[in-house]
Amino acid sequence: MSLAAATPAVRITRTKPGGDRSNPTTEYSALLRTVRDAGLLRRRTGFYVVTFAAITAALVATIGGSILLGDSWYQLVVAGILGILLTQYAFLAHEASHRQVFESGRANDIAGRTIANLIVGISYSWWMTKHSRHHANPNVLGKDPDIERDVISFTKDDALRATGFYGWMTRRQGYFFFPLLTLEGINLHAHGLRTVFGRGRVDKRWVEASMLLTRIAVYLAVVFTFLPLGMAFAFIGVQLAVFGVYMGASFAPNHKGMPILPQDARVDFLRRQVLTSRNIRGSRSMDIFMGGLNYQIEHHLFPNMPRPHLKQAQLLAKAYCESHSIRYTETGLLESYGIVVRHLNKVGLAADGDPFDCPAAAAFGR
């Protein structure tokens, strides 16, 4: 069935027929106007209140279950559930940082900072700085912090610089990617602490520092007070591992394996966001599992759009891209993980291919 046949009710505000690119700014403005006219940028605060309440109720139930279990290794199941719930809270903090929850920017900041620092244990200021840079230039070399070299190399040049054991691991980094995510929870907490206690500028530094330290103190006090020493360490390890894997598994499919653009690439906003992003197909359960990040293209095109409206926006954006001959990428979740693993291995091998050999990336180079 064709897209047009599947969505007959979709009405698109058009630019010139055939997708004329003489004025790319007008192209995006037309799509934005269509989305705004459909009411998809209106806040859905009630949705977020209910979602927060549901996650918090699940957290209270989890704590209650932990108390009933007592000195039992089944506490590690509780630790895994806690890792999942903290990731769900992180999704809410992410959405507040994008001004999706409240009309007031101040209210969004308070909610985002409180959830991120006091509940999840991640610096809100660190996240805002890093994530804002990513949204402005997704998959653009030298501009997107998400593709800067860390343990994983995202470009051929970075992979070629890896030597020794690190080089051996880099050549197989796709296979190591998901196991390494078990350490991502520690990495995220460490970034937060380094940020708030570092020398760089931090908005509301001491508010964040006090929240992070309070969260750490209360968490450790509860775990080590009510669990035997060995079980307490195991509990924290499982919770951090599940949290790291869940966070990474939710964010990695969105851009990894998509075109990486040169720093001086001449790409308009609409194409820069669509061509470097990947959506994940699925039902409502996928929306919950990924916190709306499965609609990554729409999230990048309309970053302040509330999660409940992303599915409707997808119909508009997908049809608009088709009518303007813009490649729109959508895969299944497991398929996306396979793409990520193969891409990282290809980059790690630093052989045949170049991260810029994707036609979409090459088309916009100088």
PARODO-106047 format. One record per residue (C-alpha): x, y, z; residue number from 1; residue in three letters. Coordinates in Angstrom, 1 decimal. Each point is the difference from the previous one (the first is absolute). Last residue first. Layout:
TIBA       c1       c2       c3     i    aa
TIBA        X        Y        Z   NUM   Ala
...
! end
This chain:
TIBA       c1       c2       c3     i    aa
TIBA     31.8     20.8     -0.8   366   Arg
TIBA     -1.9     -2.8      1.7   365   Gly
TIBA     -3.8     -0.2     -0.2   364   Phe
TIBA     -0.4     -2.9     -2.4   363   Ala
TIBA      2.8     -2.0      1.6   362   Ala
TIBA     -1.9     -0.3      3.3   361   Ala
TIBA     -3.2     -1.2     -1.6   360   Ala
TIBA      2.0     -2.3     -2.3   359   Pro
TIBA      1.6     -1.7      3.0   358   Cys
TIBA      3.8     -0.2     -0.6   357   Asp
TIBA      0.7      2.6      2.6   356   Phe
TIBA      0.6     -2.5      2.8   355   Pro
TIBA      2.7     -1.5     -2.3   354   Asp
TIBA      0.0     -3.2     -1.6   353   Gly
TIBA      2.4     -2.8     -0.6   352   Asp
TIBA      1.9     -0.4      3.3   351   Ala
TIBA      0.2      1.9      3.2   350   Ala
TIBA     -0.9     -3.2      1.8   349   Leu
TIBA     -1.6      2.0      2.8   348   Gly
TIBA     -2.2      2.0     -2.4   347   Val
TIBA     -1.3     -3.3     -1.5   346   Lys
TIBA     -0.5     -1.5      3.5   345   Asn
TIBA     -1.9      3.1      1.1   344   Leu
TIBA     -2.2     -0.2     -3.1   343   His
TIBA     -0.7     -3.7      0.4   342   Arg
TIBA     -1.0      0.4      3.7   341   Val
TIBA     -2.2      3.0     -0.7   340   Val
TIBA     -1.8     -1.6     -2.9   339   Ile
TIBA     -0.7     -3.1      2.0   338   Gly
TIBA     -1.4      2.1      2.8   337   Tyr
TIBA     -2.2      1.7     -2.5   336   Ser
TIBA     -1.3     -3.3     -1.3   335   Glu
TIBA     -0.9     -1.0      3.6   334   Leu
TIBA     -2.1      3.2      0.4   333   Leu
TIBA     -1.7     -0.1     -3.4   332   Gly
TIBA      0.9      2.5     -2.6   331   Thr
TIBA     -0.9      3.6     -1.2   330   Glu
TIBA      2.0      2.3     -2.2   329   Thr
TIBA     -1.4      2.9     -1.9   328   Tyr
TIBA      1.9      1.0     -3.1   327   Arg
TIBA     -1.1      3.4     -1.3   326   Ile
TIBA     -1.7      0.1     -3.4   325   Ser
TIBA     -2.3      3.0      0.9   324   His
TIBA     -3.3     -1.9     -0.2   323   Ser
TIBA      1.5     -2.9      1.9   322   Glu
TIBA      1.4      2.3      2.7   321   Cys
TIBA     -3.4      1.6      0.4   320   Tyr
TIBA     -1.8     -3.3      0.3   319   Ala
TIBA      2.5     -1.2      2.7   318   Lys
TIBA     -0.3      3.4      1.8   317   Ala
TIBA     -3.8      0.1      0.1   316   Leu
TIBA     -0.5     -3.7      1.0   315   Leu
TIBA      2.8      0.3      2.5   314   Gln
TIBA     -1.6      3.1      1.6   313   Ala
TIBA     -2.9     -2.2      1.1   312   Gln
TIBA      2.3     -2.5      1.7   311   Lys
TIBA      2.0      2.9      1.6   310   Leu
TIBA     -3.1      1.5      1.6   309   His
TIBA      0.0     -2.0      3.3   308   Pro
TIBA      3.7      0.8      0.6   307   Arg
TIBA     -0.4      3.7      0.2   306   Pro
TIBA      1.6      2.1     -2.8   305   Met
TIBA      2.8      2.2      1.2   304   Asn
TIBA      2.7     -1.6     -2.2   303   Pro
TIBA     -2.1      0.4     -3.2   302   Phe
TIBA      2.3     -1.2     -2.9   301   Leu
TIBA      2.2     -2.0      2.3   300   His
TIBA     -2.8     -1.6      1.8   299   His
TIBA     -1.8     -0.7     -3.3   298   Glu
TIBA      3.1     -1.8     -1.3   297   Ile
TIBA      0.5     -1.8      3.3   296   Gln
TIBA     -3.5     -1.5      0.2   295   Tyr
TIBA      1.4     -3.1      1.9   294   Asn
TIBA      1.2      2.5      2.6   293   Leu
TIBA     -3.6      0.2      1.3   292   Gly
TIBA      1.0     -1.5      3.4   291   Gly
TIBA      1.7     -2.9     -1.6   290   Met
TIBA     -1.9     -2.8      1.8   289   Phe
TIBA     -3.2      2.1      0.2   288   Ile
TIBA     -0.2      0.8     -3.7   287   Asp
TIBA      1.0     -3.6     -0.8   286   Met
TIBA     -2.9     -1.2      2.1   285   Ser
TIBA     -2.3      2.3     -2.1   284   Arg
TIBA      1.0     -2.0     -3.1   283   Ser
TIBA      3.2     -0.2     -1.9   282   Gly
TIBA      2.3      1.4     -2.6   281   Arg
TIBA      3.2      1.7      1.0   280   Ile
TIBA      0.9      3.4     -1.7   279   Asn
TIBA      3.5      0.8     -1.2   278   Arg
TIBA      1.7      3.4     -0.1   277   Ser
TIBA      2.9      1.4     -2.1   276   Thr
TIBA     -2.1      0.7     -3.1   275   Leu
TIBA     -2.9      1.5      1.8   274   Val
TIBA      1.8      2.6      2.2   273   Gln
TIBA      2.5      1.2     -2.6   272   Arg
TIBA     -2.7     -0.1     -2.7   271   Arg
TIBA     -2.4      2.4      1.8   270   Leu
TIBA      2.8      2.3      1.4   269   Phe
TIBA      1.7      0.6     -3.4   268   Asp
TIBA      3.1     -1.9     -0.9   267   Val
TIBA      3.3      1.6     -1.2   266   Arg
TIBA      2.6     -2.3      1.5   265   Ala
TIBA      2.9      1.9      1.6   264   Asp
TIBA      0.4     -2.4      3.0   263   Gln
TIBA     -0.4     -3.0     -2.3   262   Pro
TIBA     -3.2     -2.0      0.5   261   Leu
TIBA     -0.3     -3.4      1.6   260   Ile
TIBA     -2.8     -1.9     -1.7   259   Pro
TIBA     -2.0     -2.5      2.3   258   Met
TIBA      1.7     -3.0      1.6   257   Gly
TIBA     -0.6      1.4      3.5   256   Lys
TIBA     -2.7      2.7     -0.1   255   His
TIBA     -3.1     -1.2      1.8   254   Asn
TIBA      0.9     -3.6      0.7   253   Pro
TIBA      2.5      1.0      2.8   252   Ala
TIBA     -2.5      2.0      2.2   251   Phe
TIBA     -2.3     -2.7      1.4   250   Ser
TIBA      2.5     -2.8      0.2   249   Ala
TIBA      2.5      2.3      1.6   248   Gly
TIBA     -2.4      1.0      2.8   247   Met
TIBA     -1.2     -3.5      0.5   246   Tyr
TIBA      3.6     -1.4      0.1   245   Val
TIBA      1.1      2.7      2.5   244   Gly
TIBA     -3.0     -0.4      2.3   243   Phe
TIBA      0.3     -3.8     -0.1   242   Val
TIBA      3.7      0.2      0.9   241   Ala
TIBA     -0.5      2.6      2.7   240   Leu
TIBA     -2.7     -1.9      1.7   239   Gln
TIBA      1.9     -3.3     -0.3   238   Val
TIBA      3.1      1.5      1.6   237   Gly
TIBA     -1.9      1.8      2.8   236   Ile
TIBA     -1.7     -3.2      1.0   235   Phe
TIBA      3.3     -2.0     -0.2   234   Ala
TIBA      1.6      2.5      2.3   233   Phe
TIBA     -2.9     -0.3      2.4   232   Ala
TIBA      0.0     -3.8     -0.2   231   Met
TIBA      3.6     -0.1      1.0   230   Gly
TIBA     -0.5      2.4      3.0   229   Leu
TIBA     -3.2     -1.5      1.3   228   Pro
TIBA     -3.1      2.1     -0.9   227   Leu
TIBA     -2.1      2.4      2.0   226   Phe
TIBA      2.6      2.6      1.1   225   Thr
TIBA      2.3     -0.3     -3.1   224   Phe
TIBA     -2.9      0.6     -2.5   223   Val
TIBA     -1.7      2.8      2.0   222   Val
TIBA      3.2      1.9      0.8   221   Ala
TIBA      1.3     -0.4     -3.6   220   Leu
TIBA     -3.2      1.5     -1.5   219   Tyr
TIBA     -0.3      2.8      2.6   218   Val
TIBA      3.6      1.1     -0.3   217   Ala
TIBA      0.0     -0.2     -3.8   216   Ile
TIBA     -3.2      2.0     -0.4   215   Arg
TIBA      1.1      2.6      2.5   214   Thr
TIBA      3.3      0.4     -1.8   213   Leu
TIBA     -1.7      0.4     -3.3   212   Leu
TIBA     -2.6      2.5      1.3   211   Met
TIBA      2.6      2.1      1.9   210   Ser
TIBA      2.2      0.2     -3.1   209   Ala
TIBA     -3.0      0.9     -2.2   208   Glu
TIBA     -1.0      2.9      2.2   207   Val
TIBA      3.6      0.9      0.5   206   Trp
TIBA      0.6      0.3     -3.8   205   Arg
TIBA     -3.1      2.0     -0.8   204   Lys
TIBA      1.1      0.2     -3.7   203   Asp
TIBA      3.5     -1.4     -0.3   202   Val
TIBA      2.9      1.8     -1.5   201   Arg
TIBA      3.2     -2.1     -0.2   200   Gly
TIBA      2.3     -0.6      2.9   199   Arg
TIBA     -1.2     -3.4      1.0   198   Gly
TIBA     -2.1     -1.0      3.0   197   Phe
TIBA     -3.3      0.1     -1.8   196   Val
TIBA      1.4     -1.4     -3.2   195   Thr
TIBA      2.2     -2.7      1.4   194   Arg
TIBA     -2.9     -1.2      2.1   193   Leu
TIBA     -2.4     -0.2     -2.9   192   Gly
TIBA      2.5     -1.7     -2.3   191   His
TIBA      0.7     -2.6      2.7   190   Ala
TIBA     -3.8     -0.8      0.3   189   His
TIBA     -0.2     -0.5     -3.7   188   Leu
TIBA      3.1     -2.2     -0.1   187   Asn
TIBA     -1.1     -2.2      2.8   186   Ile
TIBA     -3.3     -0.6     -1.8   185   Gly
TIBA      1.9     -0.6     -3.3   184   Glu
TIBA      1.9     -2.9      1.5   183   Leu
TIBA     -2.5     -2.7     -1.0   182   Thr
TIBA      0.1      1.8     -3.4   181   Leu
TIBA      3.3     -1.6     -0.6   180   Leu
TIBA     -1.7     -3.4     -0.5   179   Pro
TIBA     -2.2      1.7     -2.6   178   Phe
TIBA      2.9      1.5     -2.0   177   Phe
TIBA      2.5     -2.8      0.2   176   Phe
TIBA     -1.2     -1.8     -3.1   175   Tyr
TIBA      0.0      3.3     -1.9   174   Gly
TIBA      3.4      0.9      1.4   173   Gln
TIBA      1.8     -2.9     -1.7   172   Arg
TIBA      2.8      2.0     -1.6   171   Arg
TIBA     -0.2      2.4      2.9   170   Thr
TIBA      0.7     -2.9      2.5   169   Met
TIBA      3.3     -0.8     -1.8   168   Trp
TIBA      0.9      3.7     -0.1   167   Gly
TIBA     -0.7      0.4      3.7   166   Tyr
TIBA      2.2     -3.1      0.6   165   Phe
TIBA      2.8      1.7     -1.8   164   Gly
TIBA     -0.8      3.0     -2.3   163   Thr
TIBA     -3.0      2.2     -0.8   162   Ala
TIBA      1.0      2.9     -2.3   161   Arg
TIBA     -1.5     -1.8     -3.1   160   Leu
TIBA     -3.4     -0.2      1.7   159   Ala
TIBA     -0.1      3.8      0.6   158   Asp
TIBA      0.8      0.6     -3.7   157   Asp
TIBA     -2.7     -2.5     -1.1   156   Lys
TIBA     -2.7      1.7      2.0   155   Thr
TIBA     -2.3     -1.0      2.8   154   Phe
TIBA      2.6     -1.4      2.4   153   Ser
TIBA     -1.4     -1.5      3.2   152   Ile
TIBA      1.8      0.4      3.4   151   Val
TIBA     -0.4      3.7     -0.6   150   Asp
TIBA      0.5      1.7     -3.4   149   Arg
TIBA     -2.6      2.7     -0.8   148   Glu
TIBA     -3.1     -1.2     -1.7   147   Ile
TIBA     -2.5      1.1      2.7   146   Asp
TIBA      1.8      3.3      0.4   145   Pro
TIBA     -1.4      1.2     -3.4   144   Asp
TIBA      2.0      2.9     -1.3   143   Lys
TIBA      3.4     -1.3     -1.1   142   Gly
TIBA     -1.5     -2.3     -2.5   141   Leu
TIBA     -3.8      0.4     -0.6   140   Val
TIBA     -2.0     -3.0      1.2   139   Asn
TIBA     -2.8      2.2      1.4   138   Pro
TIBA      0.9      3.7     -0.2   137   Asn
TIBA     -2.4      2.2      2.1   136   Ala
TIBA     -1.5     -2.9      1.8   135   His
TIBA      3.4     -1.3      1.1   134   His
TIBA      1.1      3.4      1.3   133   Arg
TIBA     -3.2      0.2      2.0   132   Ser
TIBA      0.6     -3.5      1.4   131   His
TIBA      3.5      0.8      1.4   130   Lys
TIBA     -0.9      3.3      1.6   129   Thr
TIBA     -3.4     -1.2      1.4   128   Met
TIBA      1.5     -3.3      1.3   127   Trp
TIBA      2.8      1.7      1.8   126   Trp
TIBA     -2.4      2.5      1.5   125   Ser
TIBA     -2.4     -2.8      1.1   124   Tyr
TIBA      2.7     -1.9      1.7   123   Ser
TIBA     -1.0     -3.7      0.3   122   Ile
TIBA     -1.0     -1.7      3.2   121   Gly
TIBA     -3.4     -1.4     -1.2   120   Val
TIBA     -2.1      1.3      2.9   119   Ile
TIBA      1.6      3.1      1.4   118   Leu
TIBA      2.1      1.1     -3.0   117   Asn
TIBA     -2.2     -0.8     -3.0   116   Ala
TIBA     -3.4      0.2      1.6   115   Ile
TIBA      0.7      3.2      1.8   114   Thr
TIBA      1.8      1.7     -2.9   113   Arg
TIBA     -2.7     -1.0     -2.5   112   Gly
TIBA     -2.9      1.1      2.3   111   Ala
TIBA      1.6      3.3      0.9   110   Ile
TIBA      1.1      0.7     -3.6   109   Asp
TIBA     -3.5     -0.9     -1.4   108   Asn
TIBA     -1.6      2.4      2.6   107   Ala
TIBA      2.4      2.7     -1.0   106   Arg
TIBA     -0.7     -0.4     -3.7   105   Gly
TIBA     -3.7      0.4      0.7   104   Ser
TIBA     -2.4     -1.7     -2.4   103   Glu
TIBA      0.6     -3.3      1.8   102   Phe
TIBA      1.0     -3.5     -1.2   101   Val
TIBA      1.8      0.2     -3.3   100   Gln
TIBA      2.5      2.7      0.8    99   Arg
TIBA      2.9     -2.0     -1.4    98   His
TIBA      1.6     -0.4      3.4    97   Ser
TIBA     -3.4     -1.2      1.3    96   Ala
TIBA      0.1     -2.8     -2.6    95   Glu
TIBA      3.4     -1.1      1.0    94   His
TIBA     -1.0      0.0      3.7    93   Ala
TIBA     -3.0     -2.2     -0.9    92   Leu
TIBA      2.2     -2.4     -1.9    91   Phe
TIBA      2.4     -0.1      3.0    90   Ala
TIBA     -3.0     -1.0      2.2    89   Tyr
TIBA     -0.6     -3.0     -2.3    88   Gln
TIBA      3.7     -0.9      0.3    87   Thr
TIBA     -0.3      0.1      3.8    86   Leu
TIBA     -2.9     -2.4     -0.2    85   Leu
TIBA      2.0     -2.5     -2.1    84   Ile
TIBA      3.0      0.1      2.4    83   Gly
TIBA     -2.4     -0.5      2.9    82   Leu
TIBA     -1.5     -3.0     -1.7    81   Ile
TIBA      3.5     -1.5     -0.3    80   Gly
TIBA      0.8      0.7      3.7    79   Ala
TIBA     -3.3     -1.6      1.0    78   Val
TIBA      1.1     -3.1     -1.9    77   Val
TIBA      3.3      0.2      1.9    76   Leu
TIBA     -2.0      0.0      3.2    75   Gln
TIBA     -0.9     -3.6     -0.9    74   Tyr
TIBA      3.3     -0.7      1.7    73   Trp
TIBA     -1.9      0.1      3.3    72   Ser
TIBA      0.5      1.8      3.3    71   Asp
TIBA     -3.3      1.9      0.1    70   Gly
TIBA     -2.5     -0.9     -2.7    69   Leu
TIBA     -2.8      2.0      1.6    68   Leu
TIBA      2.1      3.2      0.1    67   Ile
TIBA      1.0     -0.4     -3.6    66   Ser
TIBA     -3.6     -0.5     -1.1    65   Gly
TIBA     -1.0      3.2      1.8    64   Gly
TIBA      2.8      1.8     -1.8    63   Ile
TIBA     -1.2     -1.3     -3.3    62   Thr
TIBA     -3.6      1.0      0.8    61   Ala
TIBA      1.2      3.5      0.8    60   Val
TIBA      1.9      0.1     -3.3    59   Leu
TIBA     -3.0     -1.3     -2.0    58   Ala
TIBA     -2.1      2.8      1.6    57   Ala
TIBA      2.7      2.5     -1.0    56   Thr
TIBA      0.0     -1.3     -3.6    55   Ile
TIBA     -3.8      0.3     -0.1    54   Ala
TIBA      0.0      3.5      1.6    53   Ala
TIBA      2.6      1.3     -2.4    52   Phe
TIBA     -2.1     -1.4     -2.9    51   Thr
TIBA     -3.2      1.5      1.3    50   Val
TIBA      1.6      3.4      0.5    49   Val
TIBA      1.7     -0.3     -3.4    48   Tyr
TIBA     -3.3     -0.7     -1.8    47   Phe
TIBA     -1.7      2.8      1.8    46   Gly
TIBA      2.7      2.5     -1.2    45   Thr
TIBA     -0.9     -0.7     -3.6    44   Arg
TIBA      1.4      3.2     -1.5    43   Arg
TIBA     -1.1      1.3     -3.4    42   Arg
TIBA      2.5     -0.6     -2.8    41   Leu
TIBA     -2.2     -2.5     -1.8    40   Leu
TIBA     -2.9      2.4     -0.5    39   Gly
TIBA     -0.5     -1.0     -3.6    38   Ala
TIBA      0.8      3.6     -1.0    37   Asp
TIBA      3.3     -0.3      1.7    36   Arg
TIBA      0.9     -3.2     -1.9    35   Val
TIBA     -1.0      1.6     -3.4    34   Thr
TIBA      1.9      3.2      0.9    33   Arg
TIBA      3.1     -2.0      0.9    32   Leu
TIBA     -0.2     -1.9     -3.3    31   Leu
TIBA     -0.3      3.3     -1.9    30   Ala
TIBA      2.8      1.6      2.0    29   Ser
TIBA      2.3     -3.0     -0.8    28   Tyr
TIBA     -0.5      0.5     -3.7    27   Glu
TIBA      0.2      3.8      0.3    26   Thr
TIBA      3.5     -0.3      1.5    25   Thr
TIBA      1.0     -2.3     -2.9    24   Pro
TIBA     -0.6      2.8     -2.5    23   Asn
TIBA      1.1     -1.1     -3.5    22   Ser
TIBA     -0.5     -3.6      1.1    21   Arg
TIBA     -3.1     -0.7     -2.2    20   Asp
TIBA     -1.7     -3.1      1.3    19   Gly
TIBA     -1.9     -1.1     -3.1    18   Gly
TIBA     -2.7      2.6      0.3    17   Pro
TIBA      1.1      3.3      1.6    16   Lys
TIBA     -0.6      0.2      3.7    15   Thr
TIBA     -2.9     -2.0      1.5    14   Arg
TIBA     -2.1      0.2      3.1    13   Thr
TIBA     -0.9     -3.7      0.3    12   Ile
TIBA     -3.4     -1.5      0.7    11   Arg
TIBA      0.0     -3.5      1.4    10   Val
TIBA     -3.5     -1.6     -0.1     9   Ala
TIBA      0.9     -2.6     -2.7     8   Pro
TIBA      2.7     -1.6      2.2     7   Thr
TIBA      0.4     -3.6     -1.2     6   Ala
TIBA     -0.7      0.8     -3.6     5   Ala
TIBA      2.6      2.8     -0.1     4   Ala
TIBA      2.5     -2.2      1.7     3   Leu
TIBA     -0.5     -2.7     -2.7     2   Ser
TIBA     -1.4     -3.4      0.9     1   Met
! end
